[in-house]
Amino acid sequence: MREGNIAQRRRSPRTDEVLVFIGQGLANKQIADRMGIKEDTVKTYVFQLFQEFDTESRIQLVVKALKNGDLKIEEL
């Protein structure tokens, strides 16, 4: 597990995976296809990430995750 803030340690590996895919600019459908899950499940992960990081957009989410160390440039 990557080092990051305390909230990150409570996230599941799948949620971290969704965060990386968002950082790579993938749409929900693309993320669902890559992970082999339903798009609605991806939407749930995205909603949870927005709540955790107190953001309203994917750009805000990625910026905060990079600043907090929850996402690394190398992962993008």
C-alpha positions as CSV (number, residue, x, y, z in Angstrom):
1,M,0.0,0.0,0.0
2,R,1.2,3.5,-0.9
3,E,1.9,5.9,1.9
4,G,-0.7,8.7,1.9
5,N,-3.1,10.4,4.2
6,I,-5.1,8.5,6.9
7,A,-8.2,8.4,4.8
8,Q,-6.3,6.6,2.0
9,R,-5.5,3.7,4.4
10,R,-9.2,3.0,4.7
11,R,-9.8,2.8,1.0
12,S,-9.9,-0.5,-0.7
13,P,-7.4,-1.5,-3.4
14,R,-10.3,-1.3,-5.9
15,T,-11.0,2.3,-5.0
16,D,-7.3,3.2,-5.4
17,E,-7.4,1.5,-8.8
18,V,-10.4,3.7,-9.8
19,L,-8.5,6.8,-8.6
20,V,-5.6,5.9,-10.8
21,F,-7.8,5.4,-13.8
22,I,-9.5,8.7,-13.2
23,G,-6.1,10.3,-13.1
24,Q,-5.4,8.7,-16.4
25,G,-8.5,10.4,-17.8
26,L,-10.6,7.4,-18.3
27,A,-14.4,7.6,-18.4
28,N,-16.6,5.5,-16.1
29,K,-17.4,3.0,-18.9
30,Q,-13.7,2.6,-19.8
31,I,-12.9,2.0,-16.1
32,A,-15.7,-0.5,-15.8
33,D,-14.4,-2.4,-18.8
34,R,-10.8,-2.5,-17.6
35,M,-11.8,-3.6,-14.1
36,G,-14.5,-6.1,-15.2
37,I,-17.2,-4.5,-13.2
38,K,-20.5,-2.6,-13.9
39,E,-20.4,1.1,-14.7
40,D,-22.8,1.7,-11.8
41,T,-20.2,0.2,-9.4
42,V,-17.6,2.6,-10.8
43,K,-20.0,5.5,-10.2
44,T,-20.2,4.4,-6.6
45,Y,-16.5,4.4,-6.3
46,V,-16.3,7.9,-7.9
47,F,-18.9,9.2,-5.5
48,Q,-17.1,7.8,-2.5
49,L,-13.8,9.4,-3.7
50,F,-15.6,12.8,-4.2
51,Q,-16.9,12.6,-0.7
52,E,-13.5,11.5,0.8
53,F,-11.6,14.3,-0.9
54,D,-14.4,16.9,-0.6
55,T,-14.4,17.6,-4.3
56,E,-17.0,18.0,-7.0
57,S,-15.1,17.2,-10.2
58,R,-12.5,14.7,-11.4
59,I,-10.0,17.5,-11.9
60,Q,-10.3,18.6,-8.3
61,L,-10.1,15.0,-7.2
62,V,-6.9,14.3,-9.1
63,V,-5.3,17.6,-8.0
64,K,-6.1,16.9,-4.3
65,A,-5.0,13.3,-4.5
66,L,-1.6,14.4,-6.1
67,K,-1.1,17.1,-3.4
68,N,-1.9,14.6,-0.6
69,G,0.3,11.9,-1.9
70,D,-2.6,9.6,-2.6
71,L,-1.8,9.6,-6.3
72,K,1.6,9.6,-7.9
73,I,2.6,11.2,-11.2
74,E,4.2,7.9,-12.2
75,E,0.8,6.2,-12.0
76,L,-0.7,8.4,-14.6
